[in-house]
C-alpha cells in the first residue's frame, strides 16, 4: 500500500543532527514544499514510502512482520514542518543549532524520525503524520481521519506530538477559543444622547461579565494539572462618528480552556452570562471566530498512562502541562497523547521559539531521539 513499508531499517542509520543541518536552512515560512520534499526524500532513502494527502499532510507507515492488522499496537508520531516568519538563517556551534524551526518544530521532527526509522515495529505499527500549517489554522491536522490513518489497521493506541518541551513529557494542555461579543444599540445625535441606545457604554457591563464569568454557580473546579481556565478581553471596536451615539460595539475575548469545556459550551455560557448583565435595551450576541478548522481544545492524558510513564522514564524529564495550545488536541480524543521534544518555547533569558534567537541544544536532540526510540521499542513489546 502507498505510504506503508514493512522494510527493515538499519538501526542507527538515521542521524537526527545531520538531518537538522539540512532542514533548518530551508525557509518554511511561506511555503513548505522544499521542506516536505526533504522529508519525503529522507524517508525514501531509508526504504519508507510516503504519501501526501489532499490537505498537505505527509503520511508514512511502518508495519511489523508479525502485525495482524486490526489488533496490532499502533503508535502515531505527529509534528509540523511550517514555521513562523521571518526566516532566521541557520547557524551552529558545538552546543546548539540556530535558526527558524530549529526547535519549533524541526528538532522534534528529527527526534520522531529517529525512532520511526530505527525501531523494528515487530507486532506493531508506526505511523508518521506530519502536518503543513500548524502555525496558522491547523487545516492539515484537522483533516486527518485519526481513526483511519491506515485503512484496515487499528486506530492509534498512543500518539506523540513533537513540540519543544525541554525533554519534559507534556500530558495536558489548555485549549484556545476566540470569539466576539457584539452589542447592538440605536444611533442618535450625540447632542441628544437619550434619543439613542449607546452600545459602547454597555462595555462596562461586558467587562464586568468577563471578570465574573469564573464566579458562576456552575463553574467547574480547577483542573488538577492545568488549573483554572482564563478569559481575557483583547480588542474593542465601536462607533462610527465622534458626534454620534454608537449603535454597535464589538469586544473580542480570548479563552484558554481546560477539560471538559468545549467551544460550544463556552460560547453558550458566556453569551448567557453577558445577557444577564447588560441593559435590556442593548442586544447581545457572542459568536466564536469563524475558522477553517476546529478550535484547539484542551486535553489531558492520565499521568499514569503507559505512554506517559514510558516516555518520561526514557527521557528523564518531568511530566507537566504544555503551556501553549497544540494540535495534540485533535489526537487526544482518540488515544492517549503527549507532547514531547527537544528545545524550549522560552529559556531563562527570553523567548526562544518564534524569536530571532531560536535554537535547539544538540545534546537534547540526541537525547530526544534516544527517548523516542526506546519508547517505541517498549510500546510495541518487541522481543529481542
Backbone torsions as a table, in degrees:
resi	resn	phi	psi	omega
1	UNK	NA	143.3	177.1
2	UNK	-61.1	140.6	178.1
3	UNK	83.5	1.5	-177.2
4	UNK	-127.1	143.5	178.1
5	UNK	-142.4	137.6	170.8
6	UNK	-113.0	18.0	178.9
7	UNK	-71.4	143.6	175.0
8	UNK	-69.5	144.4	177.7
9	UNK	-118.8	126.0	-176.2
10	UNK	-63.8	124.2	-179.3
11	UNK	-61.0	132.9	178.0
12	UNK	83.6	0.9	-176.6
13	UNK	-79.0	-15.9	178.5
14	UNK	-100.3	127.8	-179.8
15	UNK	-106.7	106.9	-175.7
16	UNK	-64.7	-33.1	-179.9
17	UNK	-71.6	-41.3	176.6
18	UNK	-63.2	-35.9	176.3
19	UNK	-62.2	-42.1	178.5
20	UNK	-64.4	-35.3	177.7
21	UNK	-61.1	-26.3	175.2
22	UNK	-89.1	-36.9	-170.3
23	UNK	-79.3	-40.9	-173.5
24	UNK	-66.0	-35.7	177.7
25	UNK	-64.5	-17.0	-178.2
26	UNK	-75.9	128.2	177.3
27	UNK	-77.7	111.8	-178.9
28	UNK	-112.2	23.7	-175.4
29	UNK	-82.9	-40.1	-178.1
30	UNK	-103.1	-35.3	-179.5
31	UNK	-137.9	141.7	178.2
32	UNK	-106.0	10.4	-175.1
33	UNK	-59.5	-47.9	-177.5
34	UNK	-66.3	-41.1	179.8
35	UNK	-67.1	-40.0	178.1
36	UNK	-65.2	-36.6	177.2
37	UNK	-63.3	-41.0	176.8
38	UNK	-60.9	-42.6	179.9
39	UNK	-62.9	-48.8	-179.5
40	UNK	-62.2	-43.2	179.8
41	UNK	-65.6	-38.5	178.9
42	UNK	-63.2	-44.0	177.3
43	UNK	-61.4	-43.0	-179.5
44	UNK	-63.0	-38.2	178.3
45	UNK	-61.6	-23.7	179.9
46	UNK	-104.5	17.8	173.2
47	UNK	80.5	18.4	-178.3
48	UNK	-117.9	123.0	176.2
49	UNK	-81.5	143.0	177.5
50	UNK	-125.4	151.7	174.1
51	UNK	-120.2	155.7	174.3
52	UNK	-116.9	119.6	-176.6
53	UNK	-82.3	-179.3	-175.0
54	UNK	-64.6	-22.7	179.4
55	UNK	-90.7	-0.3	178.0
56	UNK	92.0	6.4	177.5
57	UNK	-75.2	137.3	173.2
58	UNK	-94.7	122.7	-174.0
59	UNK	-127.5	130.3	176.2
60	UNK	-142.1	147.7	-177.3
61	UNK	-134.1	139.3	171.2
62	UNK	-118.4	127.7	-176.9
63	UNK	-118.3	131.4	178.9
64	UNK	-69.5	153.6	-177.1
65	UNK	-63.1	-28.2	-178.5
66	UNK	-101.3	10.2	176.9
67	UNK	-67.5	145.8	-177.0
68	UNK	-118.9	29.1	171.1
69	UNK	81.9	-102.5	-168.8
70	UNK	-70.4	-16.3	-176.5
71	UNK	-117.4	5.0	-179.6
72	UNK	-74.4	153.7	175.9
73	UNK	-69.5	126.6	-172.9
74	UNK	-122.4	115.9	179.4
75	UNK	-112.1	128.8	-179.7
76	UNK	-106.8	135.9	176.9
77	UNK	-116.4	123.8	-176.1
78	UNK	-131.8	141.7	165.7
79	UNK	-160.8	-164.6	-176.0
80	UNK	-133.6	159.0	-179.3
81	UNK	-112.2	-6.1	177.3
82	UNK	-82.6	155.8	178.8
83	UNK	-134.9	158.7	-179.9
84	UNK	-80.0	148.7	173.6
85	UNK	-77.6	160.1	-3.2
86	UNK	-84.3	162.4	176.4
87	UNK	-66.3	134.9	176.3
88	UNK	-109.2	122.4	-174.7
89	UNK	-59.8	151.3	178.4
90	UNK	-71.7	141.6	170.9
91	UNK	-156.3	165.6	176.9
92	UNK	-158.5	156.7	169.5
93	UNK	-133.0	-161.3	-176.2
94	UNK	-70.7	-19.2	-174.0
95	UNK	-113.2	-26.2	-172.3
96	UNK	-137.0	151.5	165.7
97	UNK	-108.1	128.3	-176.9
98	UNK	-108.4	155.6	174.0
99	UNK	131.2	161.4	-179.0
100	UNK	-62.8	129.2	-179.8
101	UNK	90.4	-6.6	-177.7
102	UNK	-58.1	-39.5	175.9
103	UNK	-109.1	-22.1	-174.8
104	UNK	-130.6	88.0	4.3
105	UNK	-138.0	36.3	-179.4
106	UNK	-74.2	-31.4	173.8
107	UNK	-61.3	-51.7	173.9
108	UNK	-58.2	-37.9	177.6
109	UNK	-60.2	-43.7	179.6
110	UNK	-59.7	-40.4	179.7
111	UNK	-66.8	-41.9	178.3
112	UNK	-64.6	-41.0	178.4
113	UNK	-61.4	-38.4	-179.7
114	UNK	-59.0	-46.1	178.4
115	UNK	-69.1	-43.4	-178.4
116	UNK	-58.9	-41.2	-174.9
117	UNK	-88.7	-15.1	-172.7
118	UNK	-101.1	-27.5	-172.6
119	UNK	-93.6	132.1	172.7
120	UNK	-71.1	119.8	-177.6
121	UNK	-63.8	-17.2	177.6
122	UNK	58.6	-114.6	178.3
123	UNK	-94.9	14.7	-176.5
124	UNK	-121.3	-164.1	-176.7
125	UNK	-148.8	137.7	174.7
126	UNK	-117.6	133.3	175.4
127	UNK	-123.3	126.9	174.7
128	UNK	-99.3	122.8	-179.9
129	UNK	-129.2	105.1	-173.7
130	UNK	-110.2	121.6	-171.9
131	UNK	-94.3	158.1	-171.3
132	UNK	-96.4	-17.2	-169.6
133	UNK	-145.8	46.7	179.2
134	UNK	-61.5	-32.6	-175.7
135	UNK	-77.8	-5.7	-179.9
136	UNK	-114.2	-93.4	-174.9
137	UNK	-116.3	3.6	176.9
138	UNK	59.1	31.7	-179.4
139	UNK	-67.0	-28.7	179.3
140	UNK	-66.2	-56.9	-179.2
141	UNK	-62.9	-36.5	-179.4
142	UNK	-64.7	-27.4	-178.2
143	UNK	-82.0	-12.1	-179.7
144	UNK	-69.0	133.2	171.2
145	UNK	-88.5	93.7	-171.7
146	UNK	-60.3	-36.2	-178.7
147	UNK	-72.3	-20.8	-176.3
148	UNK	-127.3	38.4	178.4
149	UNK	-58.8	-38.3	176.5
150	UNK	-123.1	108.0	-177.8
151	UNK	-54.5	130.6	179.0
152	UNK	86.2	-9.5	-179.6
153	UNK	-95.5	166.3	177.0
154	UNK	-66.3	149.2	170.6
155	UNK	-61.3	163.8	-178.0
156	UNK	-63.3	143.4	173.4
157	UNK	-97.7	-19.6	-178.7
158	UNK	-160.1	147.0	-179.3
159	UNK	-134.5	130.5	172.7
160	UNK	-112.6	121.2	179.3
161	UNK	-105.2	123.2	-175.2
162	UNK	-83.0	117.7	173.8
163	UNK	-149.0	161.7	179.4
164	UNK	-73.5	112.5	-179.1
165	UNK	-124.9	5.9	-177.3
166	UNK	64.2	29.7	-179.7
167	UNK	72.7	5.3	169.5
168	UNK	-75.5	154.0	175.2
169	UNK	-100.1	115.0	-177.3
170	UNK	-98.2	111.7	-174.4
171	UNK	-101.0	6.9	-179.4
172	UNK	-158.7	157.5	175.7
173	UNK	-159.0	145.7	173.1
174	UNK	-70.6	153.5	173.1
175	UNK	-90.6	175.1	176.5
176	UNK	-137.0	120.6	173.7
177	UNK	-116.8	153.6	175.9
178	UNK	-139.9	141.6	179.1
179	UNK	-158.5	171.0	-176.3
180	UNK	-122.0	124.2	172.3
181	UNK	-87.7	117.4	-178.3
182	UNK	-105.7	125.7	178.7
183	UNK	-109.0	134.6	-179.7
184	UNK	-119.3	127.7	176.8
185	UNK	-125.2	-144.1	179.5
186	UNK	-143.1	127.1	-176.8
187	UNK	-73.4	153.4	177.0
188	UNK	-162.7	168.0	176.5
189	UNK	-67.9	138.7	-178.7
190	UNK	-63.8	-20.2	177.1
191	UNK	-73.7	-18.8	178.9
192	UNK	-127.7	65.5	-172.3
193	UNK	-63.6	-24.8	-178.8
194	UNK	-71.1	-12.5	178.3
195	UNK	-80.2	-10.3	-179.0
196	UNK	-121.6	-175.7	175.5
197	UNK	-125.4	114.4	-171.5
198	UNK	-84.4	106.8	-178.9
199	UNK	-69.7	-35.6	-179.4
200	UNK	-65.8	-37.5	180.0
201	UNK	-62.0	-25.0	-179.6
202	UNK	-76.8	-4.2	179.5
203	UNK	-62.9	-30.0	180.0
204	UNK	-59.4	-39.3	177.8
205	UNK	-72.1	-33.5	178.1
206	UNK	-64.1	-46.8	179.2
207	UNK	-62.2	-38.7	176.4
208	UNK	-62.1	-40.3	179.5
209	UNK	-65.2	-40.4	177.9
210	UNK	-62.7	-43.6	-176.6
211	UNK	-71.3	-24.2	-178.7
212	UNK	-103.6	4.1	-176.0
213	UNK	-59.7	-35.4	-179.0
214	UNK	-76.4	-5.7	-178.3
215	UNK	-96.9	5.6	179.6
216	UNK	-62.1	152.9	-179.6
217	UNK	-62.9	-30.9	-176.9
218	UNK	-96.5	16.2	178.2
219	UNK	-68.1	125.7	178.8
220	UNK	-65.7	158.1	175.1
221	UNK	-67.1	154.5	177.5
222	UNK	-55.3	145.6	178.5
223	UNK	-67.4	146.2	-173.3
224	UNK	-62.0	-29.6	179.0
225	UNK	-116.5	-28.7	-177.3
226	UNK	-91.4	-14.6	-178.8
227	UNK	77.3	-150.6	-177.6
228	UNK	-90.7	150.5	173.7
229	UNK	-69.7	162.7	175.8
230	UNK	-121.5	154.0	177.6
231	UNK	-139.0	120.8	-172.2
232	UNK	-130.8	124.0	170.7
233	UNK	-73.1	133.2	-173.3
234	UNK	-116.9	-37.4	177.4
235	UNK	-141.1	151.7	176.2
236	UNK	-133.4	135.4	176.2
237	UNK	-141.0	133.6	179.4
238	UNK	-169.7	160.0	178.7
239	UNK	82.1	155.6	-179.2
240	UNK	-123.1	-22.7	-178.0
241	UNK	-150.0	150.8	-175.7
242	UNK	-75.3	-11.8	179.2
243	UNK	-114.9	27.3	-175.6
244	UNK	-132.8	137.9	171.3
245	UNK	-64.6	122.7	-174.5
246	UNK	-73.3	131.8	-179.6
247	UNK	-92.4	-7.9	-178.2
248	UNK	-146.9	151.0	176.6
249	UNK	-155.4	142.4	179.7
250	UNK	-128.4	133.5	177.4
251	UNK	-121.6	120.5	177.7
252	UNK	-91.3	135.2	179.4
253	UNK	-123.7	150.4	178.3
254	UNK	-114.4	125.4	-179.7
255	UNK	-114.9	125.2	171.5
256	UNK	-106.3	105.9	-168.2
257	UNK	-92.1	163.3	171.9
258	UNK	-129.9	156.0	178.3
259	UNK	-60.2	144.4	8.3
260	UNK	-102.0	21.6	-174.2
261	UNK	-64.3	136.3	174.7
262	UNK	-107.6	165.4	-179.3
263	UNK	-63.1	-41.4	-179.7
264	UNK	-71.3	-37.1	176.4
265	UNK	-61.5	-41.7	176.5
266	UNK	-64.3	-44.5	-177.1
267	UNK	-58.9	-50.0	-176.3
268	UNK	-67.8	-36.7	-178.7
269	UNK	-68.6	-42.2	-178.9
270	UNK	-70.0	-39.6	179.0
271	UNK	-60.0	-44.3	179.3
272	UNK	-65.2	-38.2	-178.9
273	UNK	-66.2	-40.5	178.7
274	UNK	-69.0	-41.8	179.8
275	UNK	-57.5	-35.5	-179.1
276	UNK	-67.7	-16.0	-171.0
277	UNK	-114.7	-24.4	-179.4
278	UNK	-81.3	157.9	177.8
279	UNK	-57.8	149.7	-175.8
280	UNK	-63.5	-25.3	-177.9
281	UNK	-85.8	3.0	176.2
282	UNK	-106.7	125.0	178.1
283	UNK	-79.5	150.3	-177.7
284	UNK	-133.2	134.3	169.7
285	UNK	-141.4	140.5	175.6
286	UNK	-125.2	116.9	-178.2
287	UNK	-121.4	133.9	173.8
288	UNK	-68.6	147.4	179.5
289	UNK	-60.0	132.6	-179.8
290	UNK	-70.0	127.1	-179.3
291	UNK	-129.9	155.8	173.7
292	UNK	-75.9	-16.5	-176.3
293	UNK	-134.8	159.2	179.4
294	UNK	-62.9	153.0	174.7
295	UNK	-62.0	153.7	175.4
296	UNK	-80.7	103.2	-176.4
297	UNK	-86.5	163.7	179.3
298	UNK	-67.8	153.4	174.3
299	UNK	-146.2	159.5	175.5
300	UNK	-152.6	126.0	174.0
301	UNK	-104.4	136.6	-177.7
302	UNK	-54.6	133.4	-179.4
303	UNK	-63.8	-19.3	179.2
304	UNK	-94.2	3.4	178.7
305	UNK	-62.6	143.3	-179.5
306	UNK	-55.0	-35.9	178.0
307	UNK	-61.6	-46.2	-178.6
308	UNK	-64.5	-49.1	-177.1
309	UNK	-63.4	-44.0	-176.0
310	UNK	-65.0	-47.0	-178.4
311	UNK	-69.1	-38.9	178.6
312	UNK	-64.0	-41.0	177.6
313	UNK	-64.1	-39.7	-178.4
314	UNK	-71.7	-35.6	-175.6
315	UNK	-87.8	-27.1	-178.8
316	UNK	77.7	13.1	-179.4
317	UNK	-99.7	-176.7	179.3
318	UNK	-83.6	165.7	169.2
319	UNK	-106.1	121.8	-173.5
320	UNK	-156.7	168.5	173.9
321	UNK	-73.2	153.3	170.3
322	UNK	-83.6	143.2	-171.8
323	UNK	-90.8	-3.7	178.6
324	UNK	-123.4	158.9	173.4
325	UNK	-67.0	149.4	-171.8
326	UNK	-149.2	153.5	176.7
327	UNK	-65.3	-8.5	175.1
328	UNK	-54.7	-26.6	-179.1
329	UNK	-62.5	-29.5	178.3
330	UNK	-68.4	-28.5	-177.8
331	UNK	-92.3	-30.5	-172.7
332	UNK	-64.4	-21.9	177.4
333	UNK	-71.1	-13.9	-174.6
334	UNK	-112.8	-24.5	-174.6
335	UNK	-162.4	157.9	172.7
336	UNK	-53.4	131.2	-171.7
337	UNK	-135.6	139.9	174.6
338	UNK	-133.2	159.6	174.2
339	UNK	-111.4	133.8	-172.5
340	UNK	-158.8	146.0	172.4
341	UNK	167.0	172.2	176.4
342	UNK	-80.9	157.0	177.0
343	UNK	95.9	177.7	-170.9
344	UNK	-139.0	145.6	167.9
345	UNK	-68.8	-36.8	177.2
346	UNK	-154.2	150.2	174.9
347	UNK	-115.4	-167.8	-176.7
348	UNK	-66.3	-18.7	-178.1
349	UNK	-88.1	-49.4	-177.6
350	UNK	-177.5	-166.9	178.4
351	UNK	-61.9	146.6	176.5
352	UNK	-115.9	-67.3	176.8
353	UNK	-62.1	141.8	179.4
354	UNK	68.3	10.9	-177.6
355	UNK	-112.9	171.9	178.7
356	UNK	-70.6	-16.4	-178.1
357	UNK	-106.7	23.0	-176.8
358	UNK	-55.2	135.4	179.5
359	UNK	-155.0	167.1	171.1
360	UNK	-137.2	133.7	176.7
361	UNK	-68.2	130.6	-178.0
362	UNK	-61.2	-41.5	179.9
363	UNK	-61.4	-37.3	179.6
364	UNK	-67.7	-36.0	176.9
365	UNK	-60.3	-45.2	-179.4
366	UNK	-66.5	-40.8	179.3
367	UNK	-68.6	-38.7	177.8
368	UNK	-64.5	-41.5	178.1
369	UNK	-61.1	-42.7	178.8
370	UNK	-64.9	-41.0	-178.9
371	UNK	-65.2	-43.4	178.2
372	UNK	-64.2	-42.2	179.5
373	UNK	-59.8	-48.8	-179.6
374	UNK	-64.3	-36.7	-179.1
375	UNK	-68.6	-44.6	178.7
376	UNK	-62.7	-41.5	179.2
377	UNK	-61.0	-39.6	179.9
378	UNK	-71.6	-40.5	-174.6
379	UNK	-68.2	-33.0	179.6
380	UNK	-83.8	-6.7	175.1
381	UNK	61.4	38.4	-176.2
382	UNK	-73.8	134.7	176.1
383	UNK	-87.8	119.9	178.9
384	UNK	-82.9	NA	NA
